[in-house]
């Protein structure tokens, strides 16, 4: 039996029954129910930390656009705001309750107080690769040898190794095949 005739077979030969339709709806619905959390987890792993806790959540990973403004130590996030009836892109200095202190990044002057209700963040699509590189760097694993496969794991490292790795006990992994 070829695969097409296998998947298109029905309860009654030549006729589609209600049980055939319900079976397909049940199978397709179950597939979506199982795969949706997996898809969400995969997309969330690409999001920056601030985006994971944002409400309402977004499907694609986005990050706030930041700009260096003269007179401020750190880059400030950009926001679309309405000031004096005009839509402008401004940088947020701080937020106090329902008001935010904003400055024009092109012409920084004294901060302008803006109502938070009329603000929307300027965002760009991004992939947070640091979610994968930072934990790998924190482990301080030695470079893997040219051969592949795990030969042994050394847990009791000499004191010299502990001092070199900031008091942490390194784990040595030897790879071979």
C-alpha positions in Angstrom: 0.0 0.0 0.0 1.5 3.3 -1.0 1.6 6.2 1.6 -1.0 8.4 -0.2 -3.7 5.6 -0.2 -2.8 4.8 3.4 -3.4 8.3 4.6 -6.5 8.9 2.5 -8.3 5.7 3.3 -11.8 6.1 4.9 -14.0 4.1 7.1 -16.3 3.2 4.2 -14.7 2.5 0.8 -15.2 5.6 -1.4 -17.1 7.7 1.1 -16.0 10.1 3.8 -17.8 9.5 7.0 -18.2 11.9 10.0 -15.8 9.7 12.0 -13.1 10.2 9.3 -13.5 14.0 9.6 -13.5 13.9 13.4 -10.4 11.7 13.4 -8.4 14.1 11.2 -9.6 17.1 13.3 -8.5 15.3 16.5 -5.1 14.4 15.1 -4.3 17.8 13.6 -5.6 19.6 16.7 -3.5 17.4 18.9 -0.4 18.0 16.8 -0.9 21.8 17.2 -1.5 21.5 20.9 1.8 19.5 21.3 3.9 21.6 19.0 2.8 25.1 20.0 4.6 25.1 23.4 7.7 23.7 21.7 7.6 26.5 19.1 7.0 29.1 21.9 10.0 27.8 23.9 12.2 27.9 20.9 11.3 31.5 20.0 11.5 32.6 23.6 15.1 31.3 23.8 16.0 33.9 21.1 14.4 36.8 23.0 16.4 39.2 25.2 15.7 38.9 29.0 13.5 42.1 29.1 11.3 40.8 26.2 10.5 37.5 28.0 8.7 39.2 30.9 7.0 41.8 28.7 3.2 42.0 28.8 1.5 41.4 26.4 3.9 38.8 25.1 5.1 38.9 21.5 5.8 36.0 19.2 8.9 37.3 17.5 12.0 38.4 19.5 12.3 42.2 19.6 14.6 44.6 21.5 14.3 48.2 22.3 16.3 50.6 20.1 18.8 52.5 22.2 20.7 55.6 21.3 23.6 57.4 23.0 22.6 60.9 24.0 25.2 63.6 24.9 25.1 64.3 28.6 23.9 60.8 29.7 26.3 58.0 30.8 24.2 55.1 29.4 22.4 54.7 26.1 18.7 55.6 26.4 15.8 53.7 24.9 13.8 55.4 22.1 10.0 55.9 22.2 7.3 57.3 19.9 5.5 60.0 21.9 3.1 62.8 21.2 4.3 66.1 22.4 2.3 69.3 21.7 0.2 67.4 19.1 3.2 66.2 17.2 4.4 62.6 16.9 8.1 62.5 17.8 10.9 59.9 18.6 12.4 60.7 22.0 14.7 59.0 24.5 13.4 58.2 28.0 15.5 59.5 30.8 13.4 58.0 33.6 9.8 57.0 34.4 8.0 58.3 37.5 4.6 56.8 38.0 2.4 57.7 35.0 4.8 60.3 33.7 8.1 59.8 31.8 11.0 62.3 31.5 12.0 62.4 27.8 14.7 64.2 25.8 15.1 64.7 22.1 18.2 62.6 21.1 19.1 64.9 18.2 18.8 68.1 20.3 19.1 67.2 24.0 17.8 69.9 26.3 15.8 69.9 29.5 13.6 66.8 30.0 10.0 67.0 28.9 7.3 65.3 31.0 5.1 63.0 28.9 2.1 60.9 29.8 2.9 57.1 29.6 -0.4 56.2 27.9 0.7 57.9 24.6 4.1 56.2 24.4 5.1 53.2 22.3 8.6 51.7 22.3 10.7 51.8 19.1 11.8 48.2 18.6 13.7 46.1 16.1 13.7 42.4 15.4 16.7 40.8 17.1 18.2 37.5 18.1 19.7 37.3 21.6 22.7 35.1 20.9 24.1 36.0 24.4 21.5 33.5 25.7 23.7 30.8 24.3 27.2 32.3 24.5 27.1 33.7 28.1 26.4 30.3 29.8 29.1 28.6 27.7 31.6 31.4 28.6 30.6 31.1 32.3 31.4 27.4 32.4 35.0 28.1 31.2 35.3 24.7 29.5 38.6 23.9 28.0 39.0 23.6 24.3 37.8 20.3 23.1 40.5 18.0 21.6 40.5 17.0 18.0 39.1 13.5 18.7 35.4 13.0 19.4 33.7 11.1 22.2 33.9 11.3 26.0 36.8 9.3 27.5 36.7 10.4 31.2 35.7 13.2 33.5 38.2 14.5 36.1 36.4 16.1 39.1 39.2 16.3 41.7 41.4 18.9 40.1 44.7 20.0 41.8 44.7 23.2 43.8 46.7 25.0 41.1 43.8 24.4 38.7 41.3 25.7 41.2 43.3 28.9 41.7 43.6 29.5 38.0 39.8 29.2 37.6 38.9 31.6 40.4 38.4 28.9 43.1 36.0 26.9 40.9 36.7 23.2 40.5 37.2 22.7 36.7 35.8 19.6 35.0 38.1 18.2 32.4 36.4 16.4 29.5 38.4 14.3 27.1 36.8 13.4 23.8 37.5 10.3 21.7 35.8 7.9 19.3 
